[in-house]
Amino acid sequence: MGKKIGSEKIAREDGYLYFVGKDGYVWRVPMKHNKRGSKKRVGTSKIAKEKGYLYYVGDDGFVYQAKMKNA
Protein backbone atom coordinates (compact mmCIF):
# COMPACT_ATOMS: atom_id res chain seq x y z
CA MET A 1 0.00 0.00 0.00
CA GLY A 2 1.46 3.27 -1.08
CA LYS A 3 0.66 6.93 -0.84
CA LYS A 4 -0.36 8.70 -4.05
CA ILE A 5 2.15 11.49 -4.72
CA GLY A 6 1.82 12.14 -8.44
CA SER A 7 -0.77 14.49 -9.91
CA GLU A 8 -0.23 13.46 -13.53
CA LYS A 9 -2.11 10.45 -14.92
CA ILE A 10 -0.03 8.21 -17.19
CA ALA A 11 -1.84 6.50 -20.07
CA ARG A 12 -0.63 2.90 -19.92
CA GLU A 13 -0.33 0.57 -22.93
CA ASP A 14 -0.08 -3.21 -23.00
CA GLY A 15 3.39 -4.66 -23.55
CA TYR A 16 5.28 -1.97 -21.61
CA LEU A 17 6.78 -1.71 -18.13
CA TYR A 18 6.43 1.68 -16.41
CA PHE A 19 8.81 2.97 -13.72
CA VAL A 20 10.14 6.14 -12.11
CA GLY A 21 13.76 6.60 -13.21
CA LYS A 22 16.74 8.02 -11.36
CA ASP A 23 16.03 11.40 -12.93
CA GLY A 24 12.54 11.50 -11.35
CA TYR A 25 10.53 11.15 -14.57
CA VAL A 26 8.24 8.27 -15.55
CA TRP A 27 9.69 6.02 -18.27
CA ARG A 28 8.33 3.09 -20.25
CA VAL A 29 10.34 0.18 -21.63
CA PRO A 30 9.09 -2.70 -23.76
CA MET A 31 8.63 -6.10 -22.14
CA LYS A 32 10.59 -9.00 -23.60
CA HIS A 33 7.68 -10.19 -25.76
CA ASN A 34 7.19 -6.69 -27.25
CA LYS A 35 9.68 -6.64 -30.15
CA ARG A 36 8.62 -3.32 -31.74
CA GLY A 37 8.73 -1.02 -28.71
CA SER A 38 11.44 1.38 -27.58
CA LYS A 39 12.41 3.14 -24.33
CA LYS A 40 10.65 6.49 -23.96
CA ARG A 41 9.99 9.13 -21.28
CA VAL A 42 6.22 9.45 -20.84
CA GLY A 43 5.81 11.70 -17.82
CA THR A 44 6.25 15.47 -17.82
CA SER A 45 6.20 16.10 -14.07
CA LYS A 46 9.34 15.37 -12.04
CA ILE A 47 9.05 13.34 -8.81
CA ALA A 48 11.33 14.32 -5.91
CA LYS A 49 12.61 10.94 -4.72
CA GLU A 50 13.56 10.24 -1.10
CA LYS A 51 15.91 7.55 0.19
CA GLY A 52 14.18 4.50 1.70
CA TYR A 53 11.08 4.69 -0.51
CA LEU A 54 9.93 2.72 -3.54
CA TYR A 55 8.22 4.60 -6.37
CA TYR A 56 5.89 2.94 -8.87
CA VAL A 57 3.08 3.65 -11.34
CA GLY A 58 -0.18 2.14 -10.10
CA ASP A 59 -2.93 0.50 -12.13
CA ASP A 60 -4.82 3.81 -12.25
CA GLY A 61 -1.82 5.60 -13.87
CA PHE A 62 -0.69 7.72 -10.92
CA VAL A 63 2.71 7.57 -9.18
CA TYR A 64 2.76 6.07 -5.68
CA GLN A 65 5.35 6.06 -2.88
CA ALA A 66 5.81 3.12 -0.49
CA LYS A 67 8.23 2.79 2.44
CA MET A 68 10.70 -0.07 2.08
CA LYS A 69 10.97 -2.36 5.11
CA ASN A 70 14.73 -2.84 5.35
CA ALA A 71 16.01 0.46 3.93
C-alpha positions in Angstrom: 0.0 0.0 0.0 1.5 3.3 -1.1 0.7 6.9 -0.8 -0.4 8.7 -4.1 2.1 11.5 -4.7 1.8 12.1 -8.4 -0.8 14.5 -9.9 -0.2 13.5 -13.5 -2.1 10.5 -14.9 0.0 8.2 -17.2 -1.8 6.5 -20.1 -0.6 2.9 -19.9 -0.3 0.6 -22.9 -0.1 -3.2 -23.0 3.4 -4.7 -23.6 5.3 -2.0 -21.6 6.8 -1.7 -18.1 6.4 1.7 -16.4 8.8 3.0 -13.7 10.1 6.1 -12.1 13.8 6.6 -13.2 16.7 8.0 -11.4 16.0 11.4 -12.9 12.5 11.5 -11.4 10.5 11.2 -14.6 8.2 8.3 -15.5 9.7 6.0 -18.3 8.3 3.1 -20.2 10.3 0.2 -21.6 9.1 -2.7 -23.8 8.6 -6.1 -22.1 10.6 -9.0 -23.6 7.7 -10.2 -25.8 7.2 -6.7 -27.2 9.7 -6.6 -30.1 8.6 -3.3 -31.7 8.7 -1.0 -28.7 11.4 1.4 -27.6 12.4 3.1 -24.3 10.6 6.5 -24.0 10.0 9.1 -21.3 6.2 9.4 -20.8 5.8 11.7 -17.8 6.2 15.5 -17.8 6.2 16.1 -14.1 9.3 15.4 -12.0 9.1 13.3 -8.8 11.3 14.3 -5.9 12.6 10.9 -4.7 13.6 10.2 -1.1 15.9 7.6 0.2 14.2 4.5 1.7 11.1 4.7 -0.5 9.9 2.7 -3.5 8.2 4.6 -6.4 5.9 2.9 -8.9 3.1 3.7 -11.3 -0.2 2.1 -10.1 -2.9 0.5 -12.1 -4.8 3.8 -12.3 -1.8 5.6 -13.9 -0.7 7.7 -10.9 2.7 7.6 -9.2 2.8 6.1 -5.7 5.3 6.1 -2.9 5.8 3.1 -0.5 8.2 2.8 2.4 10.7 -0.1 2.1 11.0 -2.4 5.1 14.7 -2.8 5.3 16.0 0.5 3.9 
